[in-house]
Amino acid sequence: MSAISEILHALKTELPSNVTLVAVSKFHPAEAVMEAYDAGQRVFGESRPQELQAKAAALPKDIRWHFIGHLQTNKLKMVLPYVSLVESVDSEHLLAAIDGWAATHERIIDVLLEMHIAAEDTKQGFAREEILDVLHHAAEGKYRNVRILGLMGMATLTDDEAVIRSDFSKLIAMRDEIRSDKGLAGGLPENFGLLSFGMTHDYKIAVVMGADIVRIGTLIFGQRI
Ligand SMILES: *Cc1c(COP(=O)(O)O)cnc(C)c1O
């Protein structure tokens, strides 16, 4: 067995069966993706439009691609035809553009809203109030060609587990607040509430805290060059 398949088998044993593992293959070649595919992995994450488009064209069609990077509205056509989930919607402008593209192409695109939960300003994402605004607009019927399934976030890069836990708990609190918001009742997808959090550095904490999706790159594929 290759190193990639060994790690995937270990992860499969470790992760609860209801947790979706996104193998983050960004910056790694198609051959590495194929090694993971041959080990049974079907969900992969990419963060650059051009790279996603090239890999989607070259690799098996039953791969489910998640887009996890910053997406510019002029790059939608390189991403949306290929993805099963856009995890990183970080502005209402982007959401509206995705909705417009999807309407034109008679598609429904599944998305997560990325929430800013880390201490670093450099990380993308909505603030709490902005998420509520977007969801109220969605519940009013403004975006009929996207399905907002939940939230994604990235914790502060730190070894301090208390900080990581506190960051992740903001996502959980946001999800719970949304679910109990009477103004949104009936306006969101029935299965709203998917939470995507946890990466190589902090996925064990994420799993304990109830992540539905973890996005793991370095542990599976090694350091990105
Ligand atoms: C790169 C990336 C990951 C994977 O990070 P690793 O530390 O390599 O596991 C997860 N989520 C997002 C949004 C990323 O950009």
The ligand as an SDF file (V2000), in Angstrom:
LIG
                    3D

 15 15  0  0  0  0  0  0  0  0999 V2000
   -5.7190   24.0770    2.4640 C   0  0  0  0  0  0  0  0  0  0  0  0
   -6.9950   24.0410    3.1770 C   0  0  0  0  0  0  0  0  0  0  0  0
   -7.3380   22.9480    3.9940 C   0  0  0  0  0  0  0  0  0  0  0  0
   -6.4070   21.7860    4.2790 C   0  0  0  0  0  0  0  0  0  0  0  0
   -5.3890   22.1860    5.1410 O   0  0  0  0  0  0  0  0  0  0  0  0
   -4.3550   21.1120    5.7500 P   0  0  0  0  0  0  0  0  0  0  0  0
   -3.7420   21.8470    6.8810 O   0  0  0  0  0  0  0  0  0  0  0  0
   -3.3670   20.8310    4.6670 O   0  0  0  0  0  0  0  0  0  0  0  0
   -5.0980   19.9140    6.1700 O   0  0  0  0  0  0  0  0  0  0  0  0
   -8.5930   22.9560    4.5820 C   0  0  0  0  0  0  0  0  0  0  0  0
   -9.4610   23.9640    4.3960 N   0  0  0  0  0  0  0  0  0  0  0  0
   -9.1610   25.0330    3.6210 C   0  0  0  0  0  0  0  0  0  0  0  0
  -10.1760   26.1090    3.4690 C   0  0  0  0  0  0  0  0  0  0  0  0
   -7.9310   25.1080    3.0000 C   0  0  0  0  0  0  0  0  0  0  0  0
   -7.6550   26.1800    2.2420 O   0  0  0  0  0  0  0  0  0  0  0  0
  1  2  1  0
  2  3  1  0
  2 14  2  0
  3  4  1  0
  3 10  2  0
  4  5  1  0
  5  6  1  0
  6  7  2  0
  6  8  1  0
  6  9  1  0
 10 11  1  0
 11 12  2  0
 12 13  1  0
 12 14  1  0
 14 15  1  0
M  END
$$$$
